[in-house]
Amino acid sequence: MLRIVVWIVMLVGGSILSLWLDWRWARSVLLSPLFHLATLVVGALLLRFVLRVSRHTGSLLARLGREGDIPRLETNKLVTEGVYGCMRHPMHFGLLFFPWAIAFLLGSPTFILLVAPLEMAFIVAMIKLVEEPEAIHKFGDAYREYQRRVPMFNLCPSCLRQLLGPEQPGESQEPLP
């Protein structure tokens, strides 16, 4: 629950701060319809990417990372199959672009150029300082071996294709290795 609150504070706080700064120093850009049309398209595409990655990776975790009766959004099994076989944090990789999606949808130059990149750096730091130690605590040596074999993020085209999952919700995907 705390992580959700942090996300909300980051996105809402970043939005308010950025719009306030834009109004003070970049009012002409903030009022430009052409700029907003362009950023709206980019923001919508980024948001679609974030949602698709989150849906795909979340369904993989729900299907492969849960054994027995455990609370929703929890895992008790280390998932190293599918996209998790080529990057350790595929859901976080997708969520890294969420601040930028919001920034572009708002059409805020300050959010796009300053706040979103800072929030993205914060997310990477939280993965390194919170998520990874929690996974080591939960899965022990199995996670340490997984860390040695699989990078945190992977921009390899085949991995990015796996990250996106099937094109349509009902469309089948190749079997997991």
TAGI-V933251 format. One record per pair of residues at least 12 apart in sequence whose C-alpha atoms are under 10 Angstrom apart, sorted by the first residue. I is the first residue (numbers start at 0). GAP is how many residues later the second one is. If there is no record, write none. Layout:
# TAGI-V933251
i,gap
I,GAP
I,GAP
This chain:
# TAGI-V933251
i,gap
2,123
6,91
6,92
6,112
6,116
9,89
9,105
9,106
9,109
9,112
10,87
10,88
10,89
10,91
10,92
10,100
10,104
10,105
10,108
11,90
12,102
13,85
13,88
13,89
13,96
13,97
13,100
13,101
13,102
13,104
13,105
14,84
14,87
14,88
14,91
14,93
14,95
14,96
14,100
14,101
15,92
15,95
16,93
16,94
16,98
17,85
17,88
17,89
17,90
17,91
17,92
17,93
17,94
17,95
17,96
17,97
17,98
18,84
18,87
18,88
18,89
18,90
18,91
18,92
19,88
19,90
20,87
20,88
20,89
20,90
21,85
21,86
21,87
21,88
21,89
22,85
22,87
24,85
25,82
25,83
25,84
26,81
28,78
28,79
28,80
29,76
29,77
29,78
29,79
29,80
30,76
31,75
32,74
34,69
34,72
34,73
34,74
35,68
35,69
35,70
35,71
35,72
36,67
36,68
36,70
37,66
37,67
37,69
38,62
38,63
38,64
38,65
38,66
38,67
38,68
38,69
38,70
38,73
39,61
39,62
39,63
39,64
39,65
39,66
39,67
40,60
40,63
40,64
41,58
41,59
41,61
41,62
41,63
41,65
42,54
42,55
42,56
42,57
42,58
42,59
42,60
42,61
42,62
42,63
42,64
43,57
43,58
43,60
43,61
44,56
44,59
44,60
45,48
45,51
45,52
45,53
45,54
45,55
45,56
45,58
45,59
46,47
46,48
46,50
46,51
46,52
46,53
46,54
46,55
46,57
46,58
47,50
47,53
48,45
48,46
48,48
48,49
48,52
48,114
48,115
49,41
49,42
49,43
49,44
49,45
49,46
49,47
49,48
49,51
49,114
50,40
50,43
50,44
50,47
50,113
51,39
51,42
51,111
51,112
51,113
51,114
51,115
51,116
51,117
52,37
52,38
52,39
52,40
52,41
52,42
52,107
52,109
52,110
52,111
52,112
53,36
53,37
53,38
53,39
53,40
53,41
53,109
53,110
54,36
54,109
54,110
54,114
55,27
55,34
55,35
55,106
55,107
55,108
55,109
55,110
55,113
56,25
56,26
56,27
56,32
56,33
56,34
56,35
56,37
56,105
56,106
56,107
56,108
57,15
57,32
57,33
59,19
59,21
59,22
59,23
59,24
59,105
60,12
60,13
60,14
60,15
60,16
60,17
60,18
60,19
60,20
60,23
60,30
61,12
61,13
62,12
62,16
63,12
63,13
63,14
63,15
63,16
63,17
64,12
64,13
64,14
64,15
65,12
65,13
74,63
75,62
75,63
76,61
76,62
77,57
77,60
77,61
77,64
77,65
77,68
78,64
78,67
79,63
79,66
79,70
79,97
80,95
80,96
81,77
81,80
81,81
81,83
81,92
81,93
81,94
81,95
82,71
82,75
82,76
82,77
82,78
82,79
82,80
82,81
82,82
82,93
82,94
83,62
83,66
83,67
83,68
83,69
83,75
83,78
83,79
84,61
84,64
84,65
84,66
84,74
84,77
84,91
84,92
85,63
85,64
85,65
85,66
85,67
85,68
85,69
85,70
85,72
85,73
85,74
85,76
85,77
86,59
86,60
86,62
86,63
86,64
86,65
86,66
86,67
86,68
86,69
86,72
86,73
86,76
87,44
87,55
87,58
87,59
87,61
87,62
87,63
87,64
87,65
87,66
88,38
88,42
88,43
88,61
88,62
88,63
88,64
88,65
89,62
89,63
89,64
89,69
89,70
89,72
89,73
89,74
90,62
90,72
91,31
91,32
91,35
91,60
91,61
92,27
92,30
92,31
92,59
92,60
92,61
92,70
93,69
93,70
94,25
94,28
95,20
95,21
95,23
95,24
95,25
95,26
95,27
95,28
96,19
96,20
96,22
96,23
97,18
97,21
97,22
98,12
98,13
98,16
98,17
98,18
98,19
98,20
98,21
98,24
99,12
99,13
99,15
99,16
99,17
99,19
99,20
100,15
101,14
102,12
102,13
103,12
123,28
126,25
127,24
131,12
131,15
131,20
161,12
161,14
